[in-house]
Amino acid sequence: MTAYGKATAEPEGKTITVEVHSLNSKQLDINTRLPQLYREKELEIRAEINRVLERGKIDFTISFDSEGDSSAGSVNKVLAGKYFEEITALAAELNCPVGDDLLVSILRFPDVLKTEREDLGEEEWAKVKSAVEAALVKANEFRAGEGLLLEKDMIMRIGIILDLLAQVEPYEKARIQTLRERFERNRTEFVGNRPGMDKFDDNRFEQEIFWYLEKLDITEEKIRLRKHCDYFIDTLKSADSNGRKLGFITQEIGREVNTLGSKASDAEIQKIVVQMKDELEKIKEQLMNIL
C-alpha cells in the first residue's frame, strides 16, 4: 500500500526534515538515508518504522539545513606540507610541471582536511524523534485513507458476486427439468431400439436419475458461498490487520465458485460463474495492498 508522510523539527540552528515513502510489498523492506550525526539512532528508527508501518518497501530520509556552519574543520598543515614537498620534488625529478591546482588536489587527500565530529545532544534527538513519529503517523493515515477506498471497492465486488449468485436460481430450476427430459428421451430411444427390453425397471431408473441429480445439486455450494462472502465483509470491517486472513477467505470463495461451475451442466450458469471469477480476481489483486 502506498503512503507518504513528512514532518519537520527545528533544533537550535537547524531545520530537520523527515520523509517516509512506502510502496506495497509482502515483507518489510526498509531503506534509510540518514546524516552521519543520526547514524547511531538507525536501529531505533527502524524499530519504530516496523512498529507503525509493519509491511512495505519503505524509503526513509532525514535531511537538514543549518543556519550556519554545522561543524568545524581544520587542515593538517604538516601532512599537507609533506605531500606538497614530495609531489614537487617528484615533479622536478621527472621534469613535469606542477599545476596551479596542486594545493586543491592535496586537500582531497586522506586525513588532510578533518571535520570535527558533532555529538548528538539529547534535546536535539528528542525533537528529531518526535518528527520521525509524526511522519510515520501521517504515512499511516495516508494508508488508512487508501484502505477505505479499497474497502469500498471490495465490498462492491462481493455484492456483485452475490447478485450473480441470485441470477443462478432461475437457470438452476430449468437445468434440472432439462436433465430429466434428456434422461427420459435417451431411455425411450435406448429401450425402443433394443428387443427384449420390455422388463426395464422404471423404479431403478428413477433412483438412478435421483442419485445423478443429487450429485449435481448446487444448494450447498450456494449456501457456503453466501456465508464466505458475509464472512469476508465482516473480516474486512474488523479493526485488526487481516490481509492474510482475507486471502484465505477468497480461496474458499473461489473453491465454491469453481465447484458451482463444474456442477452446472448449463451454459448460462457457467457464464455467470465466469463473471464471478472475474470479480474475485479483482478482489485478489486489491488484497495484495492490504496488511
C-alpha positions in Angstrom: 0.0 0.0 0.0 1.4 3.4 -1.0 2.0 6.0 1.7 3.8 9.3 2.2 4.5 11.2 5.4 6.5 14.3 6.1 7.4 16.2 9.3 9.9 18.8 10.4 11.8 19.7 13.5 13.8 22.8 14.4 16.5 22.2 17.0 18.9 25.1 17.6 20.4 26.3 14.3 18.9 23.6 12.1 15.8 22.6 10.2 15.3 18.9 10.2 13.0 17.3 7.5 11.8 13.7 7.9 10.2 12.0 4.9 8.6 8.5 4.6 7.7 6.9 1.2 6.1 3.5 1.2 5.2 1.1 -1.7 3.4 -2.2 -1.4 5.4 -5.3 -0.5 4.6 -8.6 1.2 7.6 -8.1 3.5 9.1 -5.1 5.4 12.0 -3.7 3.4 13.5 -0.5 4.9 15.9 1.7 3.1 17.2 4.6 5.2 19.2 7.7 4.3 20.5 9.4 7.4 23.1 12.1 8.1 26.1 10.9 9.9 25.0 12.6 13.0 21.9 10.4 13.3 23.5 7.1 12.3 23.8 5.9 15.9 19.9 6.0 16.1 19.3 3.9 13.0 18.3 0.8 14.9 15.8 2.8 17.0 14.4 4.4 13.9 14.0 1.0 12.1 12.2 -0.4 15.1 9.7 2.4 15.1 9.1 2.0 11.4 8.5 -1.7 11.9 6.1 -1.0 14.8 4.0 1.6 12.9 4.0 0.5 9.3 4.5 -3.3 9.7 5.0 -4.0 6.0 6.0 -2.4 2.7 9.0 -1.2 0.8 9.9 1.9 2.9 12.2 4.7 1.9 13.1 6.8 5.0 15.1 10.0 4.7 16.3 12.6 7.2 17.8 15.8 5.9 18.7 19.1 7.5 19.6 22.7 6.7 21.9 24.6 9.0 21.7 28.3 9.6 25.5 28.5 10.0 28.4 26.1 9.9 27.3 22.8 11.4 30.8 21.6 12.0 34.3 23.0 12.4 37.0 21.8 10.1 40.8 22.0 10.2 43.7 21.4 7.8 46.5 19.1 8.8 49.3 21.5 7.7 52.2 19.2 8.5 50.7 16.4 6.4 49.7 18.8 3.6 53.2 20.3 3.5 54.7 16.9 3.4 52.5 15.9 0.4 53.4 19.2 -1.3 57.2 18.7 -0.9 57.1 15.1 -2.1 55.0 15.9 -5.1 57.0 19.0 -6.2 60.3 17.0 -5.7 58.9 14.2 -7.8 57.7 16.6 -10.5 61.2 18.2 -10.7 62.9 14.8 -10.9 60.6 13.8 -13.7 60.8 17.3 -15.4 57.0 17.5 -15.1 55.4 20.9 -14.5 53.2 21.3 -11.4 49.7 22.7 -12.0 48.2 25.6 -10.1 45.5 23.3 -8.7 48.0 21.1 -6.8 47.0 22.5 -3.4 43.3 21.9 -4.1 44.2 18.3 -5.0 46.2 17.8 -1.9 43.3 19.0 0.3 41.3 16.0 -1.0 44.0 13.5 0.1 43.1 11.3 3.1 43.4 12.9 6.6 44.5 16.3 5.2 41.1 18.0 5.8 39.5 16.9 9.0 36.0 17.7 10.2 35.3 17.6 13.8 32.6 15.1 14.7 29.5 16.7 16.2 27.8 14.9 19.1 24.1 14.3 19.0 22.5 16.0 22.1 19.5 14.5 23.9 17.4 17.7 23.3 18.0 17.6 19.6 17.3 13.9 19.3 14.1 14.3 21.2 12.9 16.8 18.7 14.0 14.7 15.7 12.4 11.6 17.3 9.1 13.5 17.5 9.4 14.4 13.9 10.0 10.8 13.0 7.0 9.7 14.9 4.8 12.4 13.3 6.0 11.5 9.8 5.1 7.8 10.4 1.7 8.7 11.7 1.0 10.8 8.6 2.1 7.9 6.4 -0.2 5.5 8.3 -3.1 8.0 7.9 -2.3 8.1 4.2 -2.6 4.3 4.1 -5.8 4.4 6.0 -7.3 6.7 3.5 -6.3 4.5 0.6 -7.6 1.5 2.6 -11.1 3.0 2.8 -11.2 3.2 -1.0 -10.1 -0.4 -1.3 -12.7 -1.5 1.3 -15.4 0.2 -0.6 -14.3 -1.4 -3.9 -14.1 -4.9 -2.5 -17.5 -4.6 -0.7 -18.9 -3.6 -4.1 -17.4 -6.6 -5.8 -18.6 -9.0 -3.2 -22.0 -7.6 -3.7 -21.7 -8.2 -7.4 -20.8 -11.9 -6.7 -23.9 -12.3 -4.5 -26.1 -10.6 -7.1 -24.7 -13.0 -9.7 -25.4 -15.9 -7.4 -29.0 -14.9 -7.2 -29.2 -15.0 -11.0 -28.3 -18.7 -10.9 -31.6 -19.8 -9.4 -33.9 -19.5 -12.5 -31.4 -21.4 -14.6 -30.9 -24.0 -11.9 -34.6 -25.0 -11.9 -34.7 -25.1 -15.7 -31.5 -27.1 -15.7 -33.0 -29.9 -13.6 -36.1 -30.2 -15.8 -33.9 -30.2 -18.9 -31.8 -33.0 -17.5 -34.8 -35.1 -16.6 -36.3 -34.7 -20.1 -32.9 -35.7 -21.6 -32.8 -38.8 -19.5 -36.4 -39.7 -20.5 -35.7 -39.2 -24.1 -32.5 -41.2 -24.1 -34.2 -44.0 -22.2 -37.0 -44.1 -24.8 -34.6 -44.3 -27.6 -32.4 -46.9 -25.9 -35.4 -49.2 -25.0 -37.2 -48.8 -28.3 -34.1 -49.8 -30.3 -33.4 -53.0 -28.4 -35.6 -56.1 -28.4 -36.3 -57.8 -25.1 -36.1 -54.5 -23.0 -39.8 -54.8 -22.0 -38.7 -55.7 -18.5 -37.0 -52.3 -18.0 -37.1 -51.4 -14.2 -38.7 -48.0 -14.1 -38.2 -47.7 -10.3 -34.5 -48.3 -10.6 -34.3 -45.8 -13.4 -35.9 -43.2 -11.2 -33.5 -44.0 -8.4 -30.5 -43.5 -10.8 -31.9 -40.2 -12.0 -32.4 -39.0 -8.4 -28.9 -40.1 -7.5 -27.4 -38.3 -10.5 -29.4 -35.1 -10.0 -28.4 -35.1 -6.3 -24.7 -35.2 -7.3 -25.3 -32.2 -9.5 -27.2 -30.3 -6.8 -25.6 -26.9 -6.0 -27.6 -25.9 -3.0 -24.7 -26.5 -0.5 -22.3 -24.6 -2.7 -24.7 -21.6 -2.8 -25.1 -21.6 0.9 -21.4 -21.8 1.6 -20.6 -19.1 -1.0 -23.0 -16.7 0.7 -21.5 -17.5 4.1 -18.0 -17.0 2.8 -18.9 -13.6 1.3 -20.6 -12.5 4.5 -17.5 -13.6 6.5 -15.3 -11.7 4.1 -17.1 -8.4 4.7 -17.2 -8.9 8.5 -13.4 -9.6 8.5 -12.8 -6.6 6.2 -14.6 -4.3 8.6 -12.6 -5.6 11.6 -10.1 -3.2 13.2 -7.3 -5.9 13.0 -4.8 -6.4 10.2 -6.5 -9.2 8.3 -4.9 -9.1 4.8 -3.7 -12.7 5.1 -7.0 -13.9 6.5 -8.9 -12.2 3.7 -6.7 -14.0 1.3 -7.7 -17.4 2.8 -11.4 -16.5 2.6 -11.1 -15.6 -1.1 -9.6 -19.0 -1.6 -12.7 -20.6 -0.1 -14.9 -18.3 -2.2 -13.0 -19.4 -5.3 -13.4 -23.1 -4.4 -17.2 -22.8 -4.1 -17.4 -20.8 -7.4 -15.3 -23.5 -9.2 -17.5 -26.3 -7.8 -20.6 -24.3 -8.9 -19.2 -24.2 -12.4 -18.2 -27.8 -12.6 -21.6 -29.0 -11.4 -23.6 -26.5 -13.5 -24.0 -28.5 -16.8 -25.6 -25.4 -18.1 -24.1 -22.8 -20.4 -25.9 -19.8 -18.8 -24.8 -20.8 -15.3 -21.2 -21.2 -16.5 -21.4 -17.7 -18.0 -22.4 -16.4 -14.6 -19.6 -18.4 -12.9 -17.0 -16.7 -15.3 -18.3 -13.3 -14.2 -17.9 -14.3 -10.5 -14.3 -15.4 -11.2 -13.6 -12.1 -12.8 -14.8 -10.1 -9.8 -13.0 -12.5 -7.4 -9.7 -12.0 -9.3 -10.1 -8.2 -9.0 -10.6 -8.6 -5.2 -7.4 -10.8 -5.0 -5.4 -8.1 -6.8 -6.6 -5.5 -4.3 -5.8 -7.8 -1.4 -2.1 -7.5 -2.4 -2.3 -4.0 -1.0 -3.9 -5.0 2.4 -1.9 -5.5 5.5 
